[in-house]
Amino acid sequence: MYLKVHRTPAGDEVVAVCDRELLDTRIQHGDIEIHVSEAFYGKSPATPEEVRTALRYAGNVNLIGERTIALAIEMGLIGTTGFIRIGSVPHAQIIRL
């Protein structure tokens, strides 16, 4: 998986995680298209434990890919139906208030 933590000027964090094979691809379904870019999801591979640590306290999360979504389900962050599919690729966003 690839992981990138974005920090806003207000001090908030957005954690972006994608499956390794999705990096630098475009996923499309109808009018929806997502570019899974290095700029958003990062350049360096992350271990599942690094991803778990980042997700544990993140207030805003963007997840894409089978393994990434499975990890979020395993952690109890989303349910088994708590994501959409863009084409065949699962995608979820989590916002904690």
NULO-483707 format. One line per field, with one value per residue (C-alpha): residue in three letters; residue number from 1; x, y, z. Coordinates in pm, 1 decimal, m for minus. Layout:
% NULO-483707
r	(ala  ...)
k	(NUM  ...)
c1	(X  ...)
c2	(Y  ...)
c3	(Z  ...)
***
This chain:
% NULO-483707
r	(met  tyr  leu  lys  val  his  arg  thr  pro  ala  gly  asp  glu  val  val  ala  val  cys  asp  arg  glu  leu  leu  asp  thr  arg  ile  gln  his  gly  asp  ile  glu  ile  his  val  ser  glu  ala  phe  tyr  gly  lys  ser  pro  ala  thr  pro  glu  glu  val  arg  thr  ala  leu  arg  tyr  ala  gly  asn  val  asn  leu  ile  gly  glu  arg  thr  ile  ala  leu  ala  ile  glu  met  gly  leu  ile  gly  thr  thr  gly  phe  ile  arg  ile  gly  ser  val  pro  his  ala  gln  ile  ile  arg  leu)
k	(1  2  3  4  5  6  7  8  9  10  11  12  13  14  15  16  17  18  19  20  21  22  23  24  25  26  27  28  29  30  31  32  33  34  35  36  37  38  39  40  41  42  43  44  45  46  47  48  49  50  51  52  53  54  55  56  57  58  59  60  61  62  63  64  65  66  67  68  69  70  71  72  73  74  75  76  77  78  79  80  81  82  83  84  85  86  87  88  89  90  91  92  93  94  95  96  97)
c1	(0.0  95.2  26.8  46.0  m56.6  m162.3  m162.8  m379.9  m280.7  m546.3  m361.1  m604.7  m484.3  m607.6  m473.9  m471.4  m409.0  m417.7  m325.3  19.0  m95.0  m338.9  m78.0  m59.1  m370.1  m706.5  m1025.9  m1347.9  m1715.0  m1959.6  m1890.5  m1672.4  m1296.7  m1027.9  m658.2  m472.3  m169.2  161.0  82.9  m216.6  m136.2  241.7  557.7  678.2  531.2  390.3  351.2  7.5  117.0  219.6  m119.0  m299.8  m111.7  m198.3  m564.4  m613.8  m641.6  m706.3  m996.7  m1028.1  m940.9  m944.5  m907.3  m896.6  m826.3  m921.9  m648.3  m682.2  m1057.8  m1013.5  m774.3  m1024.7  m1298.3  m1067.0  m997.8  m1370.6  m1343.6  m1607.1  m1856.5  m1861.2  m2096.5  m1935.5  m1775.6  m1863.5  m1713.9  m1577.6  m1577.0  m1455.3  m1236.5  m1363.6  m1335.1  m1424.2  m1396.1  m1414.8  m1470.2  m1466.1  m1628.3)
c2	(0.0  362.7  616.8  993.3  1223.0  1569.8  1847.6  2154.8  2502.4  2462.7  2157.3  1895.7  1578.9  1391.7  1036.7  887.8  515.5  309.0  m42.4  m62.0  m168.8  122.5  397.7  611.6  459.1  605.6  439.8  519.8  433.9  638.8  1005.8  938.0  922.9  911.5  948.0  754.7  982.1  994.8  1355.7  1245.3  887.2  920.0  775.8  537.0  198.6  160.7  m152.8  m255.8  m156.3  192.6  227.7  108.2  364.4  649.1  546.3  492.2  864.5  1023.8  1264.8  1252.5  942.6  856.2  484.6  300.3  m63.2  m412.1  m456.7  m101.2  m136.0  m482.0  m330.2  m52.9  m314.8  m526.2  m216.9  m146.6  190.3  96.5  m186.5  m445.3  m221.4  110.3  178.7  230.5  73.8  278.5  20.2  m282.9  m88.3  m20.6  336.8  490.9  822.9  860.2  1187.8  1189.9  1483.6)
c3	(0.0  m42.7  229.4  244.6  527.9  415.3  674.5  633.7  757.0  1028.4  1161.8  1032.3  862.3  557.9  534.2  183.1  127.0  m192.4  m298.3  m454.8  m802.6  m830.1  m799.2  m1114.6  m1268.8  m1363.5  m1250.9  m1430.0  m1402.9  m1606.0  m1545.2  m1239.9  m1290.6  m1024.4  m1088.5  m819.9  m819.6  m631.8  m545.5  m336.7  m229.1  m189.9  m341.6  m72.8  11.9  364.5  571.8  696.4  1049.4  931.4  763.2  1078.2  1288.3  1049.7  1027.2  1399.0  1480.2  1140.8  1119.7  741.6  538.6  167.5  83.2  m247.4  m331.8  m214.1  49.2  176.9  223.7  382.8  637.6  722.2  769.3  986.7  1202.9  1237.6  1062.2  804.2  770.1  495.0  295.7  393.0  55.8  m308.0  m617.4  m899.8  m1172.3  m980.4  m735.3  m381.6  m250.2  86.2  261.0  635.7  816.3  1194.3  1368.1)
***
